[in-house]
Amino acid sequence: MPVPYPQTRKLEAFRRNIEYARKMVRAGRSLATFQSPVFDIGDFYRAAWAQAVSGIDHWFHE
């Protein structure tokens, strides 16, 4: 039986931040097939890492 998540404002903010990071990774994967010279796909992955770390940091400090 899975344990339910505690429903706190802090945890919900963390989960939103992580979901946003996952969306950036998905966007990077989707755009990688185009191999555009205009923008660097790696920026999506770097932004996702930064978002995830920021989300964890914010959660810990709350």
C-alpha positions in Angstrom: 0.0 0.0 0.0 1.6 3.3 -1.1 2.1 6.0 1.5 0.2 9.2 0.6 2.2 12.4 0.1 1.7 15.0 2.9 -0.4 17.8 1.4 1.7 20.9 2.4 2.2 24.1 0.4 6.0 23.5 0.5 5.8 20.1 -1.0 3.4 21.2 -3.6 5.7 24.0 -4.6 8.6 21.5 -4.8 6.5 19.1 -7.0 5.6 22.0 -9.3 9.3 22.9 -9.7 10.3 19.4 -10.5 7.5 19.0 -13.0 8.6 22.2 -14.7 12.1 20.7 -14.9 10.8 17.5 -16.4 8.9 19.6 -19.0 12.1 21.3 -20.0 13.8 17.9 -20.5 10.9 16.8 -22.6 11.1 19.9 -24.7 14.9 19.3 -25.2 14.2 15.8 -26.3 11.5 16.9 -28.7 13.6 19.7 -30.3 16.8 17.6 -30.5 15.5 15.8 -33.6 15.5 19.1 -35.5 19.2 19.9 -34.8 18.7 23.6 -35.1 21.8 25.8 -35.5 19.8 28.7 -34.0 19.8 27.5 -30.4 21.6 25.0 -28.3 19.5 22.1 -27.1 21.8 21.6 -24.2 20.4 24.9 -22.7 17.2 23.0 -22.0 19.0 20.4 -20.0 21.1 22.9 -18.1 17.9 24.9 -17.3 16.2 21.7 -16.1 19.1 21.0 -13.8 19.1 24.5 -12.5 15.3 24.4 -11.9 15.5 21.0 -10.1 18.4 22.2 -7.8 16.5 25.5 -7.1 13.4 23.5 -6.3 15.2 21.3 -3.8 17.0 24.3 -2.3 13.8 26.2 -1.9 12.1 23.2 -0.3 14.9 22.7 2.2 14.9 26.3 3.2 11.1 26.5 3.7 
